[in-house]
Amino acid sequence: MRQRWRRDRDGRRGWAAAPVAGAESTRYVLHFAQPAAAWPDALPVGNGRLGAMIFGNPAIDRVQLNEESIWDGEMRDRNNPRASEAVPKIRELLFAGKIAEAEALATSDMFSIPRRMPCYQTLGDLRLDFSASGLTPETKVEDYRLELDLDTAIATTRFRCAGTSYVREVFSSAPDQAADAELMLRAKTAMERLPGFRITRDGRLQEWPEDYEDQEPGHRHISHLWGLYPDDQITLRATPELSRLSSVIRAAFATGARRVGD
């Protein structure tokens, strides 16, 4: 995921990582006159593996991140092998006005196998604080516009404040399949300051920063198993006790239970 921004004062470019197009290149643009207040109002960007929802807040922007490996269970190919042969048949039925038959064929021969996906949790929220630039939640801005160009897949936030024009762009690069190098370095440095994995007083793999009393015995989440897969911070050889506790949680989800012990 990459973000690039530009600030102009009195018509002159102050600094920029890349030029920003001045005019809309297409009429296929989603645009709003205010930042997104809720998730359904945010604008999506993605490259098939890494995606995000852009909220466009001038002061403290929120980028809600998704990544394809944050799923319960194993990697699987859910493509329906009959889909390619079914498409022309479905089209024929639609053109013939046989809508119900077309829907039935699409359901059986085009929908994924299995139909539903496993449990999912988002990768997290990236919050960009621009207070160092004088932008706070109380700052008044003018000429605000949040837009998504459906041709370029670039989400853009534009506004003016105190004589300065701000343009921020967010896109997800398919060729790079990665975040900006500088951002990745900052994220790696921040992750090194995080506390390591811990075991609770009653012998569980600790899910939260503190060892809270278990309010719902047996109820478990899977986000903290990232250290097991796709990362390798939890291994049978290096951390056998953590590996054993991880297996208890994985076994519960593999059998369809959402509570350990069900």
C-alpha positions in Angstrom: 0.0 0.0 0.0 1.4 3.4 -0.9 0.4 6.9 0.0 1.7 9.9 -1.8 0.8 13.5 -1.1 1.5 17.0 -2.3 1.2 20.4 -0.7 1.0 23.6 -2.8 1.1 27.2 -1.4 0.3 30.1 -3.7 0.2 27.8 -6.7 3.7 26.5 -6.2 4.6 22.9 -5.5 6.1 22.5 -2.0 7.1 18.9 -2.1 5.9 15.7 -3.9 6.8 12.1 -4.4 5.0 11.9 -7.7 2.9 14.3 -9.9 -0.8 14.4 -9.4 -3.2 14.7 -12.3 -5.1 17.9 -12.3 -8.2 16.9 -14.2 -10.4 13.8 -14.0 -9.3 11.3 -16.6 -12.7 9.5 -16.7 -16.3 10.1 -15.7 -16.2 6.9 -13.7 -15.3 8.6 -10.4 -16.9 8.1 -7.0 -16.6 11.3 -5.0 -17.9 12.7 -1.7 -17.8 16.1 -0.1 -16.9 14.9 3.4 -14.7 12.2 5.0 -16.2 8.7 5.5 -17.9 8.5 8.9 -18.3 4.7 8.8 -16.8 1.7 7.0 -19.4 1.4 4.3 -18.7 5.1 3.3 -14.9 4.6 2.9 -13.3 4.0 -0.5 -11.6 0.7 -1.4 -8.2 0.1 -3.0 -6.5 -3.2 -3.5 -4.3 -5.4 -5.6 -5.8 -8.9 -5.1 -3.7 -9.6 -2.0 -3.5 -6.4 0.0 -6.5 -4.1 0.3 -7.6 -1.1 2.3 -10.6 1.2 3.0 -9.7 4.9 2.8 -11.6 7.3 5.1 -10.0 10.6 4.1 -9.9 12.4 7.4 -7.8 15.6 7.0 -6.3 15.5 10.5 -6.1 11.8 11.5 -6.7 9.6 8.5 -7.8 6.0 8.9 -6.7 3.3 6.5 -8.4 0.0 7.4 -6.1 -2.8 6.1 -6.9 -6.3 4.7 -4.5 -9.0 3.7 -5.4 -12.4 2.1 -3.7 -14.6 4.7 -5.7 -13.4 7.7 -8.1 -16.3 7.5 -8.8 -19.2 9.7 -7.8 -22.6 8.2 -5.6 -23.7 5.4 -5.0 -22.0 2.0 -7.5 -23.5 -0.5 -8.5 -23.2 -4.1 -12.2 -22.3 -4.1 -12.6 -21.9 -7.9 -15.4 -23.9 -9.3 -13.9 -26.1 -12.1 -17.2 -26.0 -14.1 -17.3 -22.2 -14.2 -15.7 -21.7 -17.6 -18.1 -24.1 -19.3 -21.1 -22.7 -17.5 -20.6 -19.0 -18.6 -21.8 -19.3 -22.2 -24.7 -21.6 -21.2 -25.8 -19.0 -18.5 -25.6 -16.2 -21.1 -27.8 -18.2 -23.5 -30.4 -18.8 -20.8 -30.4 -15.1 -19.9 -30.8 -14.0 -23.5 -33.7 -16.5 -23.9 -35.4 -14.9 -20.9 -35.0 -18.0 -18.7 -33.7 -16.1 -15.7 -34.6 -18.7 -13.0 -32.7 -21.4 -14.9 -29.7 -19.1 -15.4 -29.6 -18.4 -11.7 -29.8 -22.1 -10.8 -27.0 -23.0 -13.2 -24.8 -20.1 -11.9 -25.4 -21.3 -8.3 -24.4 -24.8 -9.0 -21.6 -24.3 -11.6 -20.1 -20.9 -10.9 -20.2 -20.3 -7.1 -17.1 -21.1 -5.1 -16.5 -24.4 -3.5 -17.1 -24.4 -0.5 -19.6 -21.5 -0.7 -18.7 -19.8 2.5 -15.2 -18.7 3.6 -13.7 -19.4 7.1 -13.7 -16.9 9.9 -12.0 -13.6 9.1 -10.4 -10.7 11.0 -9.0 -7.6 9.4 -5.3 -6.9 9.4 -5.8 -3.7 11.4 -6.2 0.0 11.2 -3.4 2.4 10.1 -3.9 5.9 11.5 -2.0 8.7 9.9 -1.7 11.7 12.3 -1.0 15.0 10.5 -1.0 17.2 13.6 2.7 18.1 12.9 1.4 19.8 9.8 -1.0 21.9 11.8 -4.0 19.7 11.0 -6.0 18.8 14.1 -9.6 17.5 14.5 -10.7 21.0 15.2 -9.0 22.5 12.1 -11.5 23.9 9.5 -10.9 22.9 5.9 -12.4 24.1 2.6 -13.1 22.6 -0.8 -13.0 19.1 0.6 -13.3 16.2 -1.8 -12.8 12.4 -1.3 -12.8 10.4 -4.6 -11.9 7.1 -6.1 -10.9 6.9 -9.8 -12.3 3.6 -11.1 -9.8 3.6 -14.0 -6.6 4.2 -12.0 -7.8 2.7 -8.7 -6.4 5.7 -6.8 -8.2 7.1 -3.8 -7.6 10.8 -3.5 -8.3 13.3 -0.7 -8.2 17.0 -1.6 -8.8 20.0 0.6 -7.6 23.5 1.4 -6.5 24.9 4.8 -5.0 28.2 5.7 -4.0 29.0 2.1 -2.5 25.6 1.5 -3.9 23.0 -0.9 -3.5 19.3 0.2 -3.7 16.3 -2.1 -3.2 12.8 -0.8 -3.3 9.7 -2.9 -3.5 6.1 -1.8 -3.2 3.1 -4.1 -2.2 -0.6 -3.8 0.5 -1.6 -6.3 0.0 -5.0 -8.0 3.6 -5.2 -9.5 5.2 -4.4 -6.2 2.9 -6.4 -4.0 4.3 -4.6 -1.0 4.1 -1.4 1.0 6.4 1.5 0.6 9.9 0.6 1.7 10.1 3.5 4.2 6.8 2.6 5.7 7.8 -1.0 6.0 11.0 -0.1 7.8 9.0 2.1 10.3 6.5 -0.7 10.8 9.3 -3.2 11.4 10.9 -0.9 14.0 7.6 -0.4 15.8 7.0 -4.2 15.8 10.3 -4.8 17.5 9.1 -2.7 20.5 6.0 -4.8 20.9 5.9 -7.3 23.9 6.5 -10.9 23.0 4.1 -13.8 23.3 3.1 -14.7 26.9 1.3 -17.4 28.7 -1.5 -16.5 31.2 -1.7 -17.4 34.8 -4.1 -20.2 34.0 -2.0 -21.6 31.1 -3.5 -20.0 28.0 -1.8 -18.3 25.1 -2.4 -14.6 26.1 -4.5 -12.8 23.6 -4.5 -9.3 25.1 -1.7 -6.9 26.4 -2.7 -7.6 30.0 -3.5 -11.0 31.6 -7.2 -10.3 32.1 -9.5 -12.6 33.9 -11.2 -14.9 31.4 -14.8 -13.6 31.1 -15.9 -16.2 28.6 -14.1 -19.5 29.3 -13.3 -21.3 26.2 -13.9 -18.4 23.8 -10.8 -17.8 21.7 -9.7 -15.6 18.8 -7.2 -16.4 16.1 -5.5 -13.1 15.3 -2.6 -13.7 17.8 -1.8 -16.9 15.9 -0.2 -14.8 13.2 3.1 -15.6 14.9 2.5 -19.3 14.0 1.4 -18.7 10.4 2.3 -17.1 8.1 5.0 -15.8 10.4 7.4 -18.2 12.2 7.7 -16.6 15.7 6.0 -19.7 17.2 7.7 -23.0 16.2 7.8 -26.5 17.7 11.5 -26.4 18.0 12.1 -22.9 19.3 8.9 -22.3 21.4 7.4 -25.8 22.2 5.1 -24.5 24.9 3.6 -21.7 22.8 3.3 -24.2 19.9 1.3 -26.6 22.1 -1.1 -23.9 23.2 -1.5 -22.7 19.6 -2.4 -26.2 18.6 -5.3 -26.3 21.1 -6.8 -23.2 19.6 -6.2 -24.4 16.0 -7.8 -27.8 16.8 -11.0 -26.1 18.0 -11.4 -24.1 14.8 -10.5 -27.0 12.6 -13.4 -29.0 14.0 -15.8 -26.1 13.4 -16.0 -25.2 17.1 -15.7 -21.5 18.0 -15.1 -22.2 21.7 -12.4 -24.5 23.0 -14.1 -27.4 24.6 -17.3 -27.3 22.5 
